[in-house]
Amino acid sequence: MLNKLRPAIGRVLTPIGQAVARTGVSPNTITVIGTAGVLVGALGWFPRHSFFWGTMVITAFVLFDMLDGAVARVTGKTSKFGAFLDSTMDRVADAAIFAGLMIGLDRDGQRGLAAVALYCLVSGVVVSYAKARAEGLGYTCNVGIAERAERLIVALVAAGLDGLGVPYVLTLALWALAALSTVTVGQRFAVVYKQARAEQAGAAPAAAGPRA
């Protein structure tokens, strides 16, 4: 859903990317530093149930990490490896965020909600993998009510508010994310299944060949 905002975000980040590019920092370095910062925030603060400060650290480095694409564009240093690194590091960051929440909730005695956080972690991985696998097979899979950006925003906002003492917000957010991630997986299965059936239907007459 937030993918529709990418062009506008790109226009905002381009001048910042130009400024950062003048420092000589490479896009891949930005990606690695951004991910490392998220890991520190998620696994350093969240397990101690310091959700507000953990969210602040994570948000700062998530915003920093968004500059890698802008720097790559303005310097012309886009590459397949860079795209691979960025996607892989995104998965690592997402896993760290939900793992940190899960550990913090479990240590706080909220084992049921910790299990929901674990489900969000696993379902988020499946959402991303379904798209990557579909595209690897030549299908398009740009669908989903809860893609990465939406999941990240909901999780971080809820964690931050929970850290400020707002009751029930994290509980509601994690249950909502669990449901929305499940729906997104279903949406991606459905769209790929539809394409696969259409492909098979188109190939069947050709495979049969002309009749004598």
MODELLER restraints for C-alpha pairs under 7 A, 6 or more apart:
rsr = mdl.restraints
at = mdl.atoms
rsr.add(forms.Gaussian(group=physical.xy_distance, feature=features.Distance(at['CA:1:A'], at['CA:145:A']), mean=6.57, stdev=0.5))
rsr.add(forms.Gaussian(group=physical.xy_distance, feature=features.Distance(at['CA:2:A'], at['CA:149:A']), mean=6.73, stdev=0.5))
rsr.add(forms.Gaussian(group=physical.xy_distance, feature=features.Distance(at['CA:2:A'], at['CA:150:A']), mean=6.98, stdev=0.5))
rsr.add(forms.Gaussian(group=physical.xy_distance, feature=features.Distance(at['CA:13:A'], at['CA:67:A']), mean=6.76, stdev=0.5))
rsr.add(forms.Gaussian(group=physical.xy_distance, feature=features.Distance(at['CA:13:A'], at['CA:70:A']), mean=6.11, stdev=0.5))
rsr.add(forms.Gaussian(group=physical.xy_distance, feature=features.Distance(at['CA:14:A'], at['CA:70:A']), mean=5.39, stdev=0.5))
rsr.add(forms.Gaussian(group=physical.xy_distance, feature=features.Distance(at['CA:17:A'], at['CA:67:A']), mean=5.96, stdev=0.5))
rsr.add(forms.Gaussian(group=physical.xy_distance, feature=features.Distance(at['CA:17:A'], at['CA:70:A']), mean=4.92, stdev=0.5))
rsr.add(forms.Gaussian(group=physical.xy_distance, feature=features.Distance(at['CA:17:A'], at['CA:71:A']), mean=4.60, stdev=0.5))
rsr.add(forms.Gaussian(group=physical.xy_distance, feature=features.Distance(at['CA:17:A'], at['CA:74:A']), mean=6.97, stdev=0.5))
rsr.add(forms.Gaussian(group=physical.xy_distance, feature=features.Distance(at['CA:18:A'], at['CA:71:A']), mean=6.43, stdev=0.5))
rsr.add(forms.Gaussian(group=physical.xy_distance, feature=features.Distance(at['CA:18:A'], at['CA:74:A']), mean=6.18, stdev=0.5))
rsr.add(forms.Gaussian(group=physical.xy_distance, feature=features.Distance(at['CA:20:A'], at['CA:71:A']), mean=6.96, stdev=0.5))
rsr.add(forms.Gaussian(group=physical.xy_distance, feature=features.Distance(at['CA:21:A'], at['CA:71:A']), mean=5.67, stdev=0.5))
rsr.add(forms.Gaussian(group=physical.xy_distance, feature=features.Distance(at['CA:21:A'], at['CA:75:A']), mean=6.88, stdev=0.5))
rsr.add(forms.Gaussian(group=physical.xy_distance, feature=features.Distance(at['CA:27:A'], at['CA:68:A']), mean=4.44, stdev=0.5))
rsr.add(forms.Gaussian(group=physical.xy_distance, feature=features.Distance(at['CA:27:A'], at['CA:69:A']), mean=6.84, stdev=0.5))
rsr.add(forms.Gaussian(group=physical.xy_distance, feature=features.Distance(at['CA:27:A'], at['CA:71:A']), mean=5.83, stdev=0.5))
rsr.add(forms.Gaussian(group=physical.xy_distance, feature=features.Distance(at['CA:27:A'], at['CA:72:A']), mean=5.57, stdev=0.5))
rsr.add(forms.Gaussian(group=physical.xy_distance, feature=features.Distance(at['CA:28:A'], at['CA:68:A']), mean=6.88, stdev=0.5))
rsr.add(forms.Gaussian(group=physical.xy_distance, feature=features.Distance(at['CA:28:A'], at['CA:82:A']), mean=6.16, stdev=0.5))
rsr.add(forms.Gaussian(group=physical.xy_distance, feature=features.Distance(at['CA:30:A'], at['CA:65:A']), mean=6.00, stdev=0.5))
rsr.add(forms.Gaussian(group=physical.xy_distance, feature=features.Distance(at['CA:30:A'], at['CA:68:A']), mean=5.58, stdev=0.5))
rsr.add(forms.Gaussian(group=physical.xy_distance, feature=features.Distance(at['CA:31:A'], at['CA:65:A']), mean=5.48, stdev=0.5))
rsr.add(forms.Gaussian(group=physical.xy_distance, feature=features.Distance(at['CA:31:A'], at['CA:68:A']), mean=5.98, stdev=0.5))
rsr.add(forms.Gaussian(group=physical.xy_distance, feature=features.Distance(at['CA:31:A'], at['CA:86:A']), mean=6.18, stdev=0.5))
rsr.add(forms.Gaussian(group=physical.xy_distance, feature=features.Distance(at['CA:34:A'], at['CA:61:A']), mean=4.90, stdev=0.5))
rsr.add(forms.Gaussian(group=physical.xy_distance, feature=features.Distance(at['CA:34:A'], at['CA:62:A']), mean=6.20, stdev=0.5))
rsr.add(forms.Gaussian(group=physical.xy_distance, feature=features.Distance(at['CA:34:A'], at['CA:64:A']), mean=5.98, stdev=0.5))
rsr.add(forms.Gaussian(group=physical.xy_distance, feature=features.Distance(at['CA:34:A'], at['CA:65:A']), mean=4.58, stdev=0.5))
rsr.add(forms.Gaussian(group=physical.xy_distance, feature=features.Distance(at['CA:35:A'], at['CA:89:A']), mean=6.18, stdev=0.5))
rsr.add(forms.Gaussian(group=physical.xy_distance, feature=features.Distance(at['CA:35:A'], at['CA:93:A']), mean=5.84, stdev=0.5))
rsr.add(forms.Gaussian(group=physical.xy_distance, feature=features.Distance(at['CA:37:A'], at['CA:58:A']), mean=6.63, stdev=0.5))
rsr.add(forms.Gaussian(group=physical.xy_distance, feature=features.Distance(at['CA:37:A'], at['CA:61:A']), mean=5.51, stdev=0.5))
rsr.add(forms.Gaussian(group=physical.xy_distance, feature=features.Distance(at['CA:38:A'], at['CA:58:A']), mean=4.65, stdev=0.5))
rsr.add(forms.Gaussian(group=physical.xy_distance, feature=features.Distance(at['CA:38:A'], at['CA:61:A']), mean=5.92, stdev=0.5))
rsr.add(forms.Gaussian(group=physical.xy_distance, feature=features.Distance(at['CA:38:A'], at['CA:62:A']), mean=6.89, stdev=0.5))
rsr.add(forms.Gaussian(group=physical.xy_distance, feature=features.Distance(at['CA:38:A'], at['CA:93:A']), mean=6.07, stdev=0.5))
rsr.add(forms.Gaussian(group=physical.xy_distance, feature=features.Distance(at['CA:39:A'], at['CA:93:A']), mean=6.32, stdev=0.5))
rsr.add(forms.Gaussian(group=physical.xy_distance, feature=features.Distance(at['CA:39:A'], at['CA:96:A']), mean=5.95, stdev=0.5))
rsr.add(forms.Gaussian(group=physical.xy_distance, feature=features.Distance(at['CA:41:A'], at['CA:54:A']), mean=4.67, stdev=0.5))
rsr.add(forms.Gaussian(group=physical.xy_distance, feature=features.Distance(at['CA:41:A'], at['CA:55:A']), mean=6.94, stdev=0.5))
rsr.add(forms.Gaussian(group=physical.xy_distance, feature=features.Distance(at['CA:41:A'], at['CA:57:A']), mean=5.21, stdev=0.5))
rsr.add(forms.Gaussian(group=physical.xy_distance, feature=features.Distance(at['CA:41:A'], at['CA:58:A']), mean=5.22, stdev=0.5))
rsr.add(forms.Gaussian(group=physical.xy_distance, feature=features.Distance(at['CA:42:A'], at['CA:54:A']), mean=5.97, stdev=0.5))
rsr.add(forms.Gaussian(group=physical.xy_distance, feature=features.Distance(at['CA:42:A'], at['CA:58:A']), mean=6.76, stdev=0.5))
rsr.add(forms.Gaussian(group=physical.xy_distance, feature=features.Distance(at['CA:42:A'], at['CA:96:A']), mean=5.82, stdev=0.5))
rsr.add(forms.Gaussian(group=physical.xy_distance, feature=features.Distance(at['CA:42:A'], at['CA:97:A']), mean=4.94, stdev=0.5))
rsr.add(forms.Gaussian(group=physical.xy_distance, feature=features.Distance(at['CA:42:A'], at['CA:100:A']), mean=5.20, stdev=0.5))
rsr.add(forms.Gaussian(group=physical.xy_distance, feature=features.Distance(at['CA:43:A'], at['CA:96:A']), mean=6.55, stdev=0.5))
rsr.add(forms.Gaussian(group=physical.xy_distance, feature=features.Distance(at['CA:43:A'], at['CA:100:A']), mean=5.13, stdev=0.5))
rsr.add(forms.Gaussian(group=physical.xy_distance, feature=features.Distance(at['CA:45:A'], at['CA:51:A']), mean=6.63, stdev=0.5))
rsr.add(forms.Gaussian(group=physical.xy_distance, feature=features.Distance(at['CA:45:A'], at['CA:53:A']), mean=6.89, stdev=0.5))
rsr.add(forms.Gaussian(group=physical.xy_distance, feature=features.Distance(at['CA:45:A'], at['CA:54:A']), mean=4.82, stdev=0.5))
rsr.add(forms.Gaussian(group=physical.xy_distance, feature=features.Distance(at['CA:46:A'], at['CA:54:A']), mean=5.77, stdev=0.5))
rsr.add(forms.Gaussian(group=physical.xy_distance, feature=features.Distance(at['CA:46:A'], at['CA:100:A']), mean=4.98, stdev=0.5))
rsr.add(forms.Gaussian(group=physical.xy_distance, feature=features.Distance(at['CA:46:A'], at['CA:101:A']), mean=5.61, stdev=0.5))
rsr.add(forms.Gaussian(group=physical.xy_distance, feature=features.Distance(at['CA:46:A'], at['CA:104:A']), mean=5.52, stdev=0.5))
rsr.add(forms.Gaussian(group=physical.xy_distance, feature=features.Distance(at['CA:47:A'], at['CA:100:A']), mean=5.25, stdev=0.5))
rsr.add(forms.Gaussian(group=physical.xy_distance, feature=features.Distance(at['CA:47:A'], at['CA:101:A']), mean=6.54, stdev=0.5))
rsr.add(forms.Gaussian(group=physical.xy_distance, feature=features.Distance(at['CA:47:A'], at['CA:103:A']), mean=5.08, stdev=0.5))
rsr.add(forms.Gaussian(group=physical.xy_distance, feature=features.Distance(at['CA:47:A'], at['CA:104:A']), mean=3.81, stdev=0.5))
rsr.add(forms.Gaussian(group=physical.xy_distance, feature=features.Distance(at['CA:48:A'], at['CA:104:A']), mean=5.67, stdev=0.5))
rsr.add(forms.Gaussian(group=physical.xy_distance, feature=features.Distance(at['CA:49:A'], at['CA:104:A']), mean=4.85, stdev=0.5))
rsr.add(forms.Gaussian(group=physical.xy_distance, feature=features.Distance(at['CA:50:A'], at['CA:163:A']), mean=6.43, stdev=0.5))
rsr.add(forms.Gaussian(group=physical.xy_distance, feature=features.Distance(at['CA:51:A'], at['CA:159:A']), mean=5.48, stdev=0.5))
rsr.add(forms.Gaussian(group=physical.xy_distance, feature=features.Distance(at['CA:51:A'], at['CA:160:A']), mean=5.70, stdev=0.5))
rsr.add(forms.Gaussian(group=physical.xy_distance, feature=features.Distance(at['CA:51:A'], at['CA:162:A']), mean=6.84, stdev=0.5))
rsr.add(forms.Gaussian(group=physical.xy_distance, feature=features.Distance(at['CA:51:A'], at['CA:163:A']), mean=4.69, stdev=0.5))
rsr.add(forms.Gaussian(group=physical.xy_distance, feature=features.Distance(at['CA:52:A'], at['CA:159:A']), mean=6.56, stdev=0.5))
rsr.add(forms.Gaussian(group=physical.xy_distance, feature=features.Distance(at['CA:52:A'], at['CA:160:A']), mean=4.26, stdev=0.5))
rsr.add(forms.Gaussian(group=physical.xy_distance, feature=features.Distance(at['CA:52:A'], at['CA:161:A']), mean=6.94, stdev=0.5))
rsr.add(forms.Gaussian(group=physical.xy_distance, feature=features.Distance(at['CA:52:A'], at['CA:163:A']), mean=4.28, stdev=0.5))
rsr.add(forms.Gaussian(group=physical.xy_distance, feature=features.Distance(at['CA:52:A'], at['CA:164:A']), mean=6.35, stdev=0.5))
rsr.add(forms.Gaussian(group=physical.xy_distance, feature=features.Distance(at['CA:55:A'], at['CA:156:A']), mean=5.90, stdev=0.5))
rsr.add(forms.Gaussian(group=physical.xy_distance, feature=features.Distance(at['CA:55:A'], at['CA:159:A']), mean=6.70, stdev=0.5))
rsr.add(forms.Gaussian(group=physical.xy_distance, feature=features.Distance(at['CA:55:A'], at['CA:160:A']), mean=5.56, stdev=0.5))
rsr.add(forms.Gaussian(group=physical.xy_distance, feature=features.Distance(at['CA:72:A'], at['CA:78:A']), mean=5.07, stdev=0.5))
rsr.add(forms.Gaussian(group=physical.xy_distance, feature=features.Distance(at['CA:95:A'], at['CA:121:A']), mean=5.93, stdev=0.5))
rsr.add(forms.Gaussian(group=physical.xy_distance, feature=features.Distance(at['CA:98:A'], at['CA:117:A']), mean=5.90, stdev=0.5))
rsr.add(forms.Gaussian(group=physical.xy_distance, feature=features.Distance(at['CA:98:A'], at['CA:118:A']), mean=6.77, stdev=0.5))
rsr.add(forms.Gaussian(group=physical.xy_distance, feature=features.Distance(at['CA:98:A'], at['CA:121:A']), mean=5.56, stdev=0.5))
rsr.add(forms.Gaussian(group=physical.xy_distance, feature=features.Distance(at['CA:99:A'], at['CA:118:A']), mean=6.86, stdev=0.5))
rsr.add(forms.Gaussian(group=physical.xy_distance, feature=features.Distance(at['CA:101:A'], at['CA:117:A']), mean=6.68, stdev=0.5))
rsr.add(forms.Gaussian(group=physical.xy_distance, feature=features.Distance(at['CA:102:A'], at['CA:114:A']), mean=4.42, stdev=0.5))
rsr.add(forms.Gaussian(group=physical.xy_distance, feature=features.Distance(at['CA:102:A'], at['CA:117:A']), mean=5.36, stdev=0.5))
rsr.add(forms.Gaussian(group=physical.xy_distance, feature=features.Distance(at['CA:102:A'], at['CA:118:A']), mean=6.20, stdev=0.5))
rsr.add(forms.Gaussian(group=physical.xy_distance, feature=features.Distance(at['CA:105:A'], at['CA:111:A']), mean=6.57, stdev=0.5))
rsr.add(forms.Gaussian(group=physical.xy_distance, feature=features.Distance(at['CA:105:A'], at['CA:113:A']), mean=6.81, stdev=0.5))
rsr.add(forms.Gaussian(group=physical.xy_distance, feature=features.Distance(at['CA:105:A'], at['CA:114:A']), mean=5.27, stdev=0.5))
rsr.add(forms.Gaussian(group=physical.xy_distance, feature=features.Distance(at['CA:106:A'], at['CA:114:A']), mean=5.48, stdev=0.5))
rsr.add(forms.Gaussian(group=physical.xy_distance, feature=features.Distance(at['CA:113:A'], at['CA:171:A']), mean=6.77, stdev=0.5))
rsr.add(forms.Gaussian(group=physical.xy_distance, feature=features.Distance(at['CA:116:A'], at['CA:174:A']), mean=6.50, stdev=0.5))
rsr.add(forms.Gaussian(group=physical.xy_distance, feature=features.Distance(at['CA:116:A'], at['CA:175:A']), mean=6.69, stdev=0.5))
rsr.add(forms.Gaussian(group=physical.xy_distance, feature=features.Distance(at['CA:116:A'], at['CA:178:A']), mean=6.93, stdev=0.5))
rsr.add(forms.Gaussian(group=physical.xy_distance, feature=features.Distance(at['CA:117:A'], at['CA:174:A']), mean=6.30, stdev=0.5))
rsr.add(forms.Gaussian(group=physical.xy_distance, feature=features.Distance(at['CA:119:A'], at['CA:178:A']), mean=6.52, stdev=0.5))
rsr.add(forms.Gaussian(group=physical.xy_distance, feature=features.Distance(at['CA:120:A'], at['CA:177:A']), mean=6.48, stdev=0.5))
rsr.add(forms.Gaussian(group=physical.xy_distance, feature=features.Distance(at['CA:120:A'], at['CA:178:A']), mean=5.15, stdev=0.5))
rsr.add(forms.Gaussian(group=physical.xy_distance, feature=features.Distance(at['CA:123:A'], at['CA:181:A']), mean=5.98, stdev=0.5))
rsr.add(forms.Gaussian(group=physical.xy_distance, feature=features.Distance(at['CA:123:A'], at['CA:182:A']), mean=6.64, stdev=0.5))
rsr.add(forms.Gaussian(group=physical.xy_distance, feature=features.Distance(at['CA:124:A'], at['CA:181:A']), mean=6.42, stdev=0.5))
rsr.add(forms.Gaussian(group=physical.xy_distance, feature=features.Distance(at['CA:127:A'], at['CA:181:A']), mean=6.99, stdev=0.5))
rsr.add(forms.Gaussian(group=physical.xy_distance, feature=features.Distance(at['CA:127:A'], at['CA:184:A']), mean=6.73, stdev=0.5))
rsr.add(forms.Gaussian(group=physical.xy_distance, feature=features.Distance(at['CA:127:A'], at['CA:185:A']), mean=5.36, stdev=0.5))
rsr.add(forms.Gaussian(group=physical.xy_distance, feature=features.Distance(at['CA:130:A'], at['CA:188:A']), mean=6.85, stdev=0.5))
rsr.add(forms.Gaussian(group=physical.xy_distance, feature=features.Distance(at['CA:131:A'], at['CA:141:A']), mean=5.44, stdev=0.5))
rsr.add(forms.Gaussian(group=physical.xy_distance, feature=features.Distance(at['CA:134:A'], at['CA:140:A']), mean=6.65, stdev=0.5))
rsr.add(forms.Gaussian(group=physical.xy_distance, feature=features.Distance(at['CA:134:A'], at['CA:141:A']), mean=6.45, stdev=0.5))
rsr.add(forms.Gaussian(group=physical.xy_distance, feature=features.Distance(at['CA:134:A'], at['CA:192:A']), mean=6.82, stdev=0.5))
rsr.add(forms.Gaussian(group=physical.xy_distance, feature=features.Distance(at['CA:135:A'], at['CA:141:A']), mean=6.84, stdev=0.5))
rsr.add(forms.Gaussian(group=physical.xy_distance, feature=features.Distance(at['CA:139:A'], at['CA:192:A']), mean=6.62, stdev=0.5))
rsr.add(forms.Gaussian(group=physical.xy_distance, feature=features.Distance(at['CA:139:A'], at['CA:195:A']), mean=6.99, stdev=0.5))
rsr.add(forms.Gaussian(group=physical.xy_distance, feature=features.Distance(at['CA:141:A'], at['CA:188:A']), mean=6.14, stdev=0.5))
rsr.add(forms.Gaussian(group=physical.xy_distance, feature=features.Distance(at['CA:141:A'], at['CA:191:A']), mean=6.79, stdev=0.5))
rsr.add(forms.Gaussian(group=physical.xy_distance, feature=features.Distance(at['CA:141:A'], at['CA:192:A']), mean=6.75, stdev=0.5))
rsr.add(forms.Gaussian(group=physical.xy_distance, feature=features.Distance(at['CA:143:A'], at['CA:187:A']), mean=6.75, stdev=0.5))
rsr.add(forms.Gaussian(group=physical.xy_distance, feature=features.Distance(at['CA:143:A'], at['CA:188:A']), mean=6.32, stdev=0.5))
rsr.add(forms.Gaussian(group=physical.xy_distance, feature=features.Distance(at['CA:144:A'], at['CA:184:A']), mean=4.58, stdev=0.5))
rsr.add(forms.Gaussian(group=physical.xy_distance, feature=features.Distance(at['CA:144:A'], at['CA:187:A']), mean=6.07, stdev=0.5))
rsr.add(forms.Gaussian(group=physical.xy_distance, feature=features.Distance(at['CA:144:A'], at['CA:188:A']), mean=6.79, stdev=0.5))
rsr.add(forms.Gaussian(group=physical.xy_distance, feature=features.Distance(at['CA:145:A'], at['CA:180:A']), mean=6.70, stdev=0.5))
rsr.add(forms.Gaussian(group=physical.xy_distance, feature=features.Distance(at['CA:145:A'], at['CA:184:A']), mean=5.69, stdev=0.5))
rsr.add(forms.Gaussian(group=physical.xy_distance, feature=features.Distance(at['CA:146:A'], at['CA:180:A']), mean=5.82, stdev=0.5))
rsr.add(forms.Gaussian(group=physical.xy_distance, feature=features.Distance(at['CA:146:A'], at['CA:181:A']), mean=5.91, stdev=0.5))
rsr.add(forms.Gaussian(group=physical.xy_distance, feature=features.Distance(at['CA:146:A'], at['CA:184:A']), mean=6.05, stdev=0.5))
rsr.add(forms.Gaussian(group=physical.xy_distance, feature=features.Distance(at['CA:151:A'], at['CA:177:A']), mean=6.62, stdev=0.5))
rsr.add(forms.Gaussian(group=physical.xy_distance, feature=features.Distance(at['CA:154:A'], at['CA:173:A']), mean=6.57, stdev=0.5))
rsr.add(forms.Gaussian(group=physical.xy_distance, feature=features.Distance(at['CA:155:A'], at['CA:173:A']), mean=6.66, stdev=0.5))
rsr.add(forms.Gaussian(group=physical.xy_distance, feature=features.Distance(at['CA:158:A'], at['CA:169:A']), mean=5.69, stdev=0.5))
rsr.add(forms.Gaussian(group=physical.xy_distance, feature=features.Distance(at['CA:158:A'], at['CA:170:A']), mean=4.92, stdev=0.5))
rsr.add(forms.Gaussian(group=physical.xy_distance, feature=features.Distance(at['CA:158:A'], at['CA:173:A']), mean=6.25, stdev=0.5))
rsr.add(forms.Gaussian(group=physical.xy_distance, feature=features.Distance(at['CA:159:A'], at['CA:170:A']), mean=5.89, stdev=0.5))
rsr.add(forms.Gaussian(group=physical.xy_distance, feature=features.Distance(at['CA:162:A'], at['CA:169:A']), mean=6.32, stdev=0.5))
rsr.add(forms.Gaussian(group=physical.xy_distance, feature=features.Distance(at['CA:162:A'], at['CA:170:A']), mean=5.98, stdev=0.5))
